[in-house]
């Protein structure tokens, strides 16, 4: 049973991860692979709204997705987008990336190989990874403008859609940890973390939501 305090702490992390960017047309969208096909759905919706002419779906598989998406995250995203009416010519697939840094670097390399001029990227992620994805992209691709987007959902709505509360809380904690330790490793830009958010993160770690943490040293 997840306590009221735990949900409150999770909500604090969820709120902090949201970037609240104002969406506008960009050169390209990059849909970051994960266990959540909702990322593909959001990307398709934005494509149909005319926010970009081209989509890059990026992602191999992970321990979370190898059974759910055996053909790779990016390929499953592509299939979803085609089913929803996006033309094949508007989708590129980057099938090798296994972390957010590789998502950005490999997508950038693919676009450069195709001689596609990029001045802005609409970066589509899961709702609780907006800030992490943004900070990574800003570090690795500083010459382009990065605008973050995700499904406009509340934490309870998202947990209900995934149907695995512990997975979502573990992922939230993992995303927050990376914001704390990855800037010093050169993986993302540093961002100020409010004390209340840091305290919520520490309490969630103490509660055992640690399966997505990486070694701190």
C-alpha positions, 0 to 999 in steps of 0.5 A: 500500500502506497502512503499519502506521504509517498504520493505527495512526494511523487507528485512533487517530483512529477510537477518538477519534471514538467517544463511547461514549454509553450509549443510552437512549430519546430524543424523536427520532432524526436520521440524518445523511446520507452515502455510508453506508447503514449509518447508516439501518440503525442508525437502523432497528435503534434504532427497532425497539428503541423508542429513539425514536418518530420519525426525521428523515433529513437530507441532500442530495447531495455529491460523494461521493453524487451518483452513489450517491444521485441522489435525495438522501441523506435520501431514499435513507435513507428508502427503506432504512428503509421496506424494513426495515419502518419505517412512513412515519408515523415518518419525516420527510425533510429534503432540503436539508442539505449539511453537518453544521451544516445537518443540525442546523439544518434538522432542528431547524427541520423539527421546530419547524415540525411542533410536535414537542417535543424534549428529547433527540436520538439522533444517528446518524452514521458511526462515525468522525464521532460526536464531530464530529456531537456537537460540532456539535449541542451548539453549534447546539442546546444546549437538548437532550440529545445522545446519539451512536450509530453502527454498532458496528464496528471500523475493519477491519470498516468499511473492509471494508464500504465497500471503499475504504480511502483514502476512509475514511482521507480522511474520518477525517482530514477529521473530525479537522481539523474538530474542530481548527479549527471551534470557533474558527469557532463551528461546534462546541463545543471538545473537548480533543484528546490530543497522540497524536491530534493527532500521528496526524492530522499524520502522516496529512496528511503521508501525503497523506490530505487530499482531505476537508480544508477551507481552514484559514483 
